Amino acid sequence: MALRVLITEEDRMTLDLLREIFTRHGIFVRVIHDRAQAAGLLNQEKFDTVFASLGAQETKELDFIRQIRHSTFNSHTPVVVLSALGGTEARMQSFDAGGTFFLPKPVDATIVNRLLRSTRGAMAEERRRFHRIPFSCDVTCTAEGQQILGKSQNLSLEGLLFHGNV
């Protein structure tokens, strides 16, 4: 299964460059310009990386990065912040908001390719950690002297999803 990348970028040249690089590496690219729509999608789908652009509305864009960190499916997903504001303050704000990497604009294709090569293993590991396998069986949980009967729904490296009959 191909890696999946979400991009929120409005600059056409940057977007075309990223799309070309990812496509060449066999990575599925989803582009969404509306951050509210992207934030909703992050609670419905798992992505292996999010490329988020900082621009004129920096506060809203930093809030979007914070939303990624609180999303259902993507709270541990690497976030690459793209910014024309290359100063130390912009970098620190993006890291404080939850960014994992910071790339100044204009984006350098060589740096993006190196970033992909160096993080591909971590992205695959995050996918394995998140991946759930359907698994159903009767389960009895004992907690604080109480027994709860239920069924398992699925398994992942993180554990078993249990639905109790309460």
Rosetta blueprint (number, residue, H / E / L):
1 M L
2 A L
3 L L
4 R E
5 V E
6 L E
7 I E
8 T E
9 E L
10 E L
11 D L
12 R H
13 M H
14 T H
15 L H
16 D H
17 L H
18 L H
19 R H
20 E H
21 I H
22 F H
23 T H
24 R H
25 H L
26 G L
27 I L
28 F E
29 V E
30 R E
31 V E
32 I L
33 H L
34 D L
35 R H
36 A H
37 Q H
38 A H
39 A H
40 G H
41 L H
42 L L
43 N L
44 Q L
45 E L
46 K L
47 F L
48 D L
49 T E
50 V E
51 F E
52 A E
53 S E
54 L E
55 G L
56 A L
57 Q L
58 E H
59 T H
60 K H
61 E H
62 L H
63 D H
64 F H
65 I H
66 R H
67 Q H
68 I H
69 R H
70 H L
71 S L
72 T L
73 F L
74 N L
75 S L
76 H L
77 T L
78 P L
79 V E
80 V E
81 V E
82 L E
83 S E
84 A L
85 L L
86 G L
87 G L
88 T H
89 E H
90 A H
91 R H
92 M H
93 Q H
94 S H
95 F H
96 D H
97 A H
98 G L
99 G L
100 T L
101 F E
102 F E
103 L E
104 P E
105 K L
106 P L
107 V L
108 D L
109 A H
110 T H
111 I H
112 V H
113 N H
114 R H
115 L H
116 L H
117 R H
118 S H
119 T H
120 R H
121 G H
122 A H
123 M H
124 A H
125 E H
126 E H
127 R H
128 R H
129 R H
130 F H
131 H L
132 R L
133 I E
134 P E
135 F L
136 S L
137 C L
138 D E
139 V E
140 T E
141 C E
142 T E
143 A E
144 E L
145 G L
146 Q E
147 Q E
148 I E
149 L E
150 G E
151 K E
152 S E
153 Q E
154 N E
155 L E
156 S E
157 L L
158 E L
159 G E
160 L E
161 L E
162 F E
163 H E
164 G E
165 N L
166 V L
